[in-house]
């Protein structure tokens, strides 16, 4: 196992998850309308979850003898605050995190059960989150999956 590469990916994951905390906190502040309360609660939950995920990645960094990053992933302000725009931005960001978890999995597969299981668990969570957002982007009664294309 290439420990330096693993540390690099874990720090990137930590940075992406911390960016998610900031992004979901911002999104929660920018939701208006009569469906605001349940959507804001959902976004706050996602911000809290992102912090837990960042901490988990940081714990693995220190477990491996590395130094956790003090950086944060990219934060792009699109100034698009329509709920659909926010959810599409969320899908894009979640996709970046998912790619990093897959990259970690490929690097540690059959080399570290702890890291492999961590990566697999996070992939399952990220896919479930994408599925949830995908359903939120559908119109009532629409059964086919949302497509950005």
MDAnalysis code that builds the backbone (N, CA, C; Angstrom):
import MDAnalysis as mda
import numpy as np

u = mda.Universe.empty(447, n_residues=149, atom_resindex=np.repeat(np.arange(149), 3), trajectory=True)
u.add_TopologyAttr("name", ["N", "CA", "C"] * 149)
u.add_TopologyAttr("resid", np.arange(1, 150))
u.add_TopologyAttr("resname", ["UNK", "UNK", "UNK", "UNK", "UNK", "UNK", "UNK", "UNK", "UNK", "UNK", "UNK", "UNK", "UNK", "UNK", "UNK", "UNK", "UNK", "UNK", "UNK", "UNK", "UNK", "UNK", "UNK", "UNK", "UNK", "UNK", "UNK", "UNK", "UNK", "UNK", "UNK", "UNK", "UNK", "UNK", "UNK", "UNK", "UNK", "UNK", "UNK", "UNK", "UNK", "UNK", "UNK", "UNK", "UNK", "UNK", "UNK", "UNK", "UNK", "UNK", "UNK", "UNK", "UNK", "UNK", "UNK", "UNK", "UNK", "UNK", "UNK", "UNK", "UNK", "UNK", "UNK", "UNK", "UNK", "UNK", "UNK", "UNK", "UNK", "UNK", "UNK", "UNK", "UNK", "UNK", "UNK", "UNK", "UNK", "UNK", "UNK", "UNK", "UNK", "UNK", "UNK", "UNK", "UNK", "UNK", "UNK", "UNK", "UNK", "UNK", "UNK", "UNK", "UNK", "UNK", "UNK", "UNK", "UNK", "UNK", "UNK", "UNK", "UNK", "UNK", "UNK", "UNK", "UNK", "UNK", "UNK", "UNK", "UNK", "UNK", "UNK", "UNK", "UNK", "UNK", "UNK", "UNK", "UNK", "UNK", "UNK", "UNK", "UNK", "UNK", "UNK", "UNK", "UNK", "UNK", "UNK", "UNK", "UNK", "UNK", "UNK", "UNK", "UNK", "UNK", "UNK", "UNK", "UNK", "UNK", "UNK", "UNK", "UNK", "UNK", "UNK", "UNK", "UNK", "UNK", "UNK", "UNK", "UNK"])
u.atoms.positions = np.array([
    [0.858, -1.178, 0.000],
    [0.000, 0.000, 0.000],
    [0.898, 1.235, 0.000],
    [0.590, 2.174, -0.866],
    [1.348, 3.418, -0.941],
    [0.776, 4.391, 0.094],
    [1.416, 4.430, 1.259],
    [0.912, 5.222, 2.382],
    [0.815, 6.711, 2.035],
    [1.777, 7.239, 1.309],
    [1.735, 8.657, 0.941],
    [0.518, 8.972, 0.076],
    [0.212, 8.083, -0.875],
    [-0.969, 8.281, -1.720],
    [-2.253, 8.174, -0.909],
    [-2.297, 7.216, 0.013],
    [-3.472, 7.051, 0.873],
    [-3.678, 8.310, 1.705],
    [-2.603, 8.830, 2.286],
    [-2.708, 10.057, 3.090],
    [-3.181, 11.231, 2.238],
    [-2.680, 11.315, 1.032],
    [-3.087, 12.389, 0.118],
    [-4.596, 12.329, -0.165],
    [-5.086, 11.137, -0.438],
    [-6.515, 10.967, -0.732],
    [-7.353, 11.229, 0.520],
    [-6.938, 10.709, 1.658],
    [-7.691, 10.946, 2.897],
    [-7.749, 12.436, 3.215],
    [-6.666, 13.153, 3.005],
    [-6.695, 14.602, 3.239],
    [-7.607, 15.300, 2.234],
    [-7.620, 14.835, 0.975],
    [-8.535, 15.420, -0.012],
    [-9.985, 15.161, 0.407],
    [-10.262, 13.941, 0.889],
    [-11.607, 13.609, 1.361],
    [-11.990, 14.532, 2.508],
    [-11.072, 14.720, 3.442],
    [-11.338, 15.607, 4.571],
    [-11.674, 17.019, 4.079],
    [-10.898, 17.509, 3.128],
    [-11.130, 18.849, 2.580],
    [-12.475, 18.943, 1.862],
    [-12.818, 17.917, 1.079],
    [-14.099, 17.912, 0.368],
    [-15.275, 17.861, 1.332],
    [-15.143, 17.054, 2.380],
    [-16.217, 16.952, 3.362],
    [-16.383, 18.267, 4.131],
    [-15.270, 18.918, 4.465],
    [-15.367, 20.218, 5.150],
    [-15.998, 21.272, 4.241],
    [-15.680, 21.219, 2.964],
    [-16.324, 22.132, 2.020],
    [-17.822, 21.873, 1.978],
    [-18.207, 20.603, 2.085],
    [-19.631, 20.257, 2.125],
    [-20.321, 20.844, 3.342],
    [-19.620, 20.869, 4.476],
    [-20.183, 21.479, 5.691],
    [-20.507, 22.940, 5.432],
    [-19.554, 23.649, 4.846],
    [-19.752, 25.077, 4.564],
    [-20.857, 25.258, 3.536],
    [-20.818, 24.453, 2.488],
    [-21.801, 24.590, 1.410],
    [-23.221, 24.322, 1.914],
    [-23.425, 23.220, 2.653],
    [-24.767, 22.915, 3.146],
    [-25.237, 23.932, 4.182],
    [-24.319, 24.476, 4.965],
    [-24.703, 25.530, 5.907],
    [-25.171, 26.762, 5.136],
    [-24.435, 27.105, 4.082],
    [-24.821, 28.244, 3.238],
    [-26.166, 27.981, 2.560],
    [-26.298, 26.796, 1.990],
    [-27.560, 26.452, 1.324],
    [-28.734, 26.573, 2.287],
    [-28.570, 26.092, 3.502],
    [-29.655, 26.133, 4.492],
    [-30.093, 27.566, 4.772],
    [-29.154, 28.479, 4.715],
    [-29.487, 29.886, 4.947],
    [-30.197, 30.525, 3.763],
    [-30.035, 29.935, 2.578],
    [-30.553, 30.557, 1.358],
    [-31.866, 29.950, 0.855],
    [-32.456, 29.050, 1.614],
    [-33.717, 28.431, 1.180],
    [-34.882, 29.287, 1.653],
    [-35.745, 29.629, 0.712],
    [-36.936, 30.409, 1.009],
    [-38.163, 29.655, 0.505],
    [-39.308, 30.039, 0.987],
    [-40.548, 29.453, 0.499],
    [-41.233, 28.591, 1.541],
    [-42.403, 28.097, 1.194],
    [-43.231, 27.391, 2.160],
    [-42.724, 25.995, 2.490],
    [-41.772, 25.460, 1.735],
    [-41.179, 24.159, 2.074],
    [-39.846, 24.317, 2.790],
    [-39.550, 25.528, 3.256],
    [-38.246, 25.846, 3.819],
    [-37.841, 24.957, 4.994],
    [-38.711, 24.778, 5.965],
    [-38.322, 24.117, 7.219],
    [-37.814, 22.692, 7.006],
    [-38.536, 21.810, 6.309],
    [-37.982, 20.451, 6.151],
    [-36.714, 20.426, 5.293],
    [-36.617, 21.294, 4.316],
    [-35.428, 21.324, 3.461],
    [-34.226, 21.851, 4.244],
    [-34.426, 22.890, 5.033],
    [-33.342, 23.433, 5.854],
    [-32.881, 22.376, 6.862],
    [-33.813, 21.674, 7.470],
    [-33.442, 20.607, 8.408],
    [-32.604, 19.540, 7.709],
    [-32.985, 19.167, 6.501],
    [-32.247, 18.168, 5.730],
    [-30.840, 18.669, 5.418],
    [-30.726, 19.934, 5.058],
    [-29.416, 20.497, 4.731],
    [-28.519, 20.598, 5.967],
    [-29.103, 20.971, 7.096],
    [-28.318, 21.016, 8.340],
    [-27.828, 19.626, 8.707],
    [-28.666, 18.633, 8.494],
    [-28.273, 17.246, 8.770],
    [-27.087, 16.851, 7.882],
    [-27.124, 17.277, 6.631],
    [-26.024, 16.972, 5.722],
    [-24.739, 17.697, 6.118],
    [-24.861, 18.918, 6.613],
    [-23.687, 19.641, 7.103],
    [-23.088, 18.912, 8.298],
    [-23.936, 18.477, 9.219],
    [-23.462, 17.725, 10.390],
    [-22.783, 16.423, 9.966],
    [-23.371, 15.739, 9.014],
    [-22.815, 14.480, 8.522],
    [-21.455, 14.711, 7.856],
    [-21.332, 15.812, 7.115],
    [-20.059, 16.143, 6.478],
    [-18.952, 16.346, 7.505],
    [-19.293, 16.960, 8.631],
    [-18.302, 17.171, 9.683],
    [-17.865, 15.834, 10.281],
    [-18.808, 14.940, 10.472],
    [-18.472, 13.598, 10.974],
    [-17.556, 12.884, 9.985],
    [-17.877, 12.985, 8.696],
    [-17.054, 12.340, 7.673],
    [-15.653, 12.942, 7.630],
    [-15.547, 14.252, 7.776],
    [-14.231, 14.906, 7.794],
    [-13.415, 14.422, 8.991],
    [-14.067, 14.315, 10.126],
    [-13.375, 13.832, 11.325],
    [-12.899, 12.389, 11.137],
    [-13.738, 11.561, 10.534],
    [-13.345, 10.166, 10.298],
    [-12.106, 10.103, 9.407],
    [-12.099, 10.881, 8.347],
    [-10.934, 10.892, 7.454],
    [-9.704, 11.396, 8.204],
    [-9.880, 12.434, 9.005],
    [-8.763, 12.968, 9.784],
    [-8.220, 11.965, 10.784],
    [-9.102, 11.203, 11.407],
    [-8.658, 10.164, 12.343],
    [-7.826, 9.107, 11.624],
    [-8.221, 8.772, 10.408],
    [-7.449, 7.796, 9.647],
    [-6.093, 8.366, 9.237],
    [-6.057, 9.649, 8.930],
    [-4.781, 10.299, 8.603],
    [-3.824, 10.177, 9.780],
    [-4.306, 10.507, 10.972],
    [-3.418, 10.448, 12.133],
    [-3.090, 9.008, 12.516],
    [-4.018, 8.088, 12.311],
    [-3.761, 6.671, 12.563],
    [-2.588, 6.188, 11.714],
    [-2.520, 6.708, 10.483],
    [-1.437, 6.321, 9.578],
    [-0.157, 7.125, 9.815],
    [-0.196, 8.037, 10.794],
    [0.992, 8.827, 11.102],
    [1.116, 10.093, 10.282],
    [0.042, 10.466, 9.614],
    [0.072, 11.672, 8.792],
    [-0.404, 12.891, 9.556],
    [-0.448, 13.996, 8.856],
    [-0.875, 15.273, 9.416],
    [-2.139, 15.723, 8.689],
    [-3.257, 15.875, 9.414],
    [-4.504, 16.280, 8.763],
    [-4.403, 17.675, 8.141],
    [-4.990, 17.803, 6.993],
    [-4.990, 19.063, 6.264],
    [-5.789, 20.131, 6.998],
    [-5.318, 21.360, 6.904],
    [-6.080, 22.508, 7.400],
    [-6.778, 23.237, 6.253],
    [-6.693, 22.663, 5.070],
    [-7.320, 23.276, 3.899],
    [-8.769, 22.827, 3.793],
    [-9.461, 23.485, 2.911],
    [-10.852, 23.149, 2.649],
    [-11.006, 23.021, 1.136],
    [-11.880, 22.128, 0.715],
    [-12.094, 21.917, -0.714],
    [-12.677, 23.148, -1.385],
    [-12.820, 23.090, -2.695],
    [-13.315, 24.239, -3.453],
    [-14.715, 24.670, -3.019],
    [-14.872, 25.968, -2.898],
    [-16.169, 26.563, -2.562],
    [-16.507, 27.572, -3.651],
    [-17.337, 27.153, -4.564],
    [-17.728, 28.039, -5.647],
    [-19.098, 28.622, -5.333],
    [-19.188, 29.915, -5.383],
    [-20.472, 30.584, -5.156],
    [-21.098, 30.857, -6.511],
    [-22.119, 30.114, -6.829],
    [-22.769, 30.271, -8.132],
    [-23.801, 31.388, -8.113],
    [-24.191, 31.819, -6.924],
    [-25.254, 32.821, -6.750],
    [-26.581, 32.336, -7.326],
    [-26.712, 31.022, -7.490],
    [-27.964, 30.407, -7.917],
    [-28.584, 29.768, -6.688],
    [-29.689, 30.334, -6.223],
    [-30.253, 29.840, -4.975],
    [-31.646, 29.241, -5.127],
    [-32.001, 28.965, -6.356],
    [-33.204, 28.185, -6.588],
    [-32.928, 26.783, -6.040],
    [-33.898, 26.174, -5.416],
    [-33.676, 24.878, -4.790],
    [-33.149, 23.847, -5.789],
    [-33.646, 23.840, -6.991],
    [-33.157, 22.912, -8.014],
    [-31.683, 23.144, -8.310],
    [-31.286, 24.409, -8.425],
    [-29.874, 24.735, -8.667],
    [-29.002, 24.263, -7.509],
    [-29.470, 24.485, -6.303],
    [-28.734, 24.060, -5.107],
    [-28.554, 22.542, -5.111],
    [-29.612, 21.819, -5.418],
    [-29.538, 20.358, -5.408],
    [-28.628, 19.834, -6.514],
    [-28.659, 20.481, -7.685],
    [-27.757, 20.063, -8.767],
    [-26.300, 20.332, -8.393],
    [-26.036, 21.473, -7.743],
    [-24.687, 21.759, -7.247],
    [-24.271, 20.707, -6.223],
    [-25.206, 20.328, -5.376],
    [-24.942, 19.314, -4.371],
    [-24.544, 17.995, -5.026],
    [-25.251, 17.599, -6.073],
    [-24.916, 16.359, -6.780],
    [-23.502, 16.408, -7.351],
    [-23.129, 17.542, -7.918],
    [-21.786, 17.685, -8.476],
    [-20.728, 17.532, -7.387],
    [-20.949, 18.167, -6.258],
    [-19.988, 18.094, -5.154],
    [-19.909, 16.690, -4.587],
    [-21.054, 16.052, -4.434],
    [-21.081, 14.692, -3.909],
    [-20.363, 13.738, -4.857],
    [-20.451, 14.012, -6.150],
    [-19.774, 13.173, -7.131],
    [-18.256, 13.259, -6.962],
    [-17.744, 14.437, -6.656],
    [-16.307, 14.593, -6.413],
    [-15.870, 13.777, -5.203],
    [-16.637, 13.831, -4.142],
    [-16.314, 13.042, -2.948],
    [-16.373, 11.552, -3.275],
    [-17.395, 11.144, -4.008],
    [-17.548, 9.738, -4.366],
    [-16.336, 9.245, -5.162],
    [-15.859, 10.047, -6.092],
    [-14.677, 9.681, -6.877],
    [-13.470, 9.472, -5.966],
    [-13.318, 10.319, -4.970],
    [-12.190, 10.192, -4.045],
    [-12.297, 8.923, -3.211],
    [-13.508, 8.581, -2.783],
    [-13.687, 7.345, -2.029],
    [-13.381, 6.124, -2.902],
    [-13.790, 6.147, -4.162],
    [-13.459, 5.054, -5.069],
    [-11.946, 4.981, -5.295],
    [-11.318, 6.120, -5.423],
    [-9.866, 6.153, -5.603],
    [-9.169, 5.522, -4.393],
    [-9.651, 5.871, -3.195],
    [-9.097, 5.274, -1.981],
    [-9.307, 3.763, -1.983],
    [-10.508, 3.335, -2.316],
    [-10.805, 1.903, -2.340],
    [-9.856, 1.164, -3.276],
    [-9.654, 1.698, -4.453],
    [-8.767, 1.047, -5.417],
    [-7.334, 0.966, -4.905],
    [-6.933, 1.946, -4.135],
    [-5.571, 1.993, -3.610],
    [-5.344, 1.015, -2.456],
    [-6.388, 0.773, -1.654],
    [-6.212, -0.046, -0.443],
    [-6.807, -1.447, -0.558],
    [-7.492, -1.714, -1.654],
    [-8.158, -3.018, -1.812],
    [-7.166, -4.152, -1.629],
    [-7.538, -5.089, -0.773],
    [-6.727, -6.265, -0.434],
    [-5.407, -5.909, 0.254],
    [-5.302, -4.670, 0.761],
    [-4.077, -4.259, 1.449],
    [-4.342, -3.809, 2.879],
    [-5.552, -3.281, 3.126],
    [-5.920, -2.820, 4.460],
    [-7.423, -2.983, 4.630],
    [-7.813, -3.940, 5.438],
    [-9.239, -4.192, 5.650],
    [-9.911, -2.953, 6.235],
    [-9.254, -2.319, 7.206],
    [-9.852, -1.142, 7.841],
    [-10.134, -0.047, 6.816],
    [-9.159, 0.273, 6.003],
    [-9.339, 1.334, 5.012],
    [-10.289, 0.913, 3.894],
    [-10.234, -0.350, 3.535],
    [-11.128, -0.849, 2.490],
    [-12.580, -0.767, 2.949],
    [-12.848, -1.219, 4.172],
    [-14.216, -1.168, 4.690],
    [-14.686, 0.274, 4.876],
    [-13.790, 1.141, 5.340],
    [-14.125, 2.570, 5.462],
    [-14.549, 3.116, 4.095],
    [-13.729, 2.855, 3.071],
    [-14.039, 3.370, 1.735],
    [-15.361, 2.813, 1.228],
    [-15.578, 1.535, 1.420],
    [-16.838, 0.919, 0.968],
    [-18.050, 1.524, 1.687],
    [-17.935, 1.682, 3.000],
    [-19.042, 2.272, 3.767],
    [-19.353, 3.689, 3.287],
    [-18.308, 4.457, 3.017],
    [-18.519, 5.835, 2.581],
    [-19.099, 5.889, 1.167],
    [-18.690, 4.972, 0.329],
    [-19.252, 4.906, -1.022],
    [-20.749, 4.624, -0.941],
    [-21.131, 3.685, -0.092],
    [-22.553, 3.362, 0.076],
    [-23.312, 4.602, 0.559],
    [-22.761, 5.317, 1.533],
    [-23.423, 6.525, 2.041],
    [-23.542, 7.597, 0.970],
    [-22.477, 7.804, 0.205],
    [-22.505, 8.842, -0.830],
    [-23.504, 8.496, -1.930],
    [-23.563, 7.236, -2.319],
    [-24.529, 6.828, -3.343],
    [-25.951, 6.996, -2.822],
    [-26.192, 6.631, -1.571],
    [-27.528, 6.805, -0.987],
    [-27.902, 8.284, -0.961],
    [-26.937, 9.128, -0.654],
    [-27.205, 10.562, -0.632],
    [-27.525, 11.064, -2.044],
    [-26.773, 10.611, -3.035],
    [-27.061, 11.002, -4.420],
    [-28.457, 10.542, -4.834],
    [-28.822, 9.335, -4.430],
    [-30.160, 8.828, -4.746],
    [-31.241, 9.716, -4.124],
    [-31.000, 10.151, -2.900],
    [-31.957, 11.019, -2.207],
    [-32.111, 12.347, -2.951],
    [-30.986, 12.944, -3.337],
    [-31.025, 14.217, -4.068],
    [-31.694, 14.018, -5.417],
    [-31.385, 12.902, -6.072],
    [-31.993, 12.608, -7.362],
    [-33.517, 12.580, -7.245],
    [-34.020, 11.954, -6.205],
    [-35.472, 11.902, -6.010],
    [-36.045, 13.284, -5.710],
    [-35.288, 14.112, -4.999],
    [-35.759, 15.460, -4.693],
    [-35.857, 16.305, -5.957],
    [-35.048, 16.000, -6.964],
    [-35.054, 16.763, -8.208],
    [-36.170, 16.343, -9.165],
    [-36.839, 15.249, -8.862],
    [-37.928, 14.789, -9.718],
    [-39.211, 15.558, -9.414],
    [-40.020, 15.678, -10.429],
    [-41.340, 16.273, -10.241],
    [-42.250, 15.219, -9.598],
    [-43.260, 15.643, -8.849],
    [-44.191, 14.666, -8.264],
    [-44.763, 13.747, -9.348],
    [-44.706, 12.465, -9.086],
    [-45.215, 11.476, -10.035],
    [-44.173, 10.986, -11.028],
    [-43.045, 11.660, -11.117],
    [-41.980, 11.250, -12.036],
    [-41.222, 10.078, -11.423],
    [-41.203, 8.961, -12.121],
    [-40.536, 7.786, -11.576],
    [-39.153, 7.560, -12.164],
    [-38.908, 8.077, -13.380],
    [-37.585, 7.873, -13.961],
    [-36.577, 8.813, -13.277],
    [-35.346, 8.385, -13.222],
    [-34.305, 9.139, -12.525],
    [-34.047, 10.468, -13.212],
    [-33.714, 11.461, -12.413],
    [-33.341, 12.769, -12.901],
    [-32.062, 12.628, -13.716],
    [-31.960, 13.385, -14.777],
    [-30.730, 13.410, -15.563],
    [-30.346, 14.855, -15.798],
    [-29.069, 15.148, -15.567],
    [-28.570, 16.509, -15.786],
    [-28.461, 16.826, -17.270],
    [-28.528, 15.818, -18.124],
    [-28.358, 16.026, -19.564],
    [-29.613, 16.519, -20.217],
])
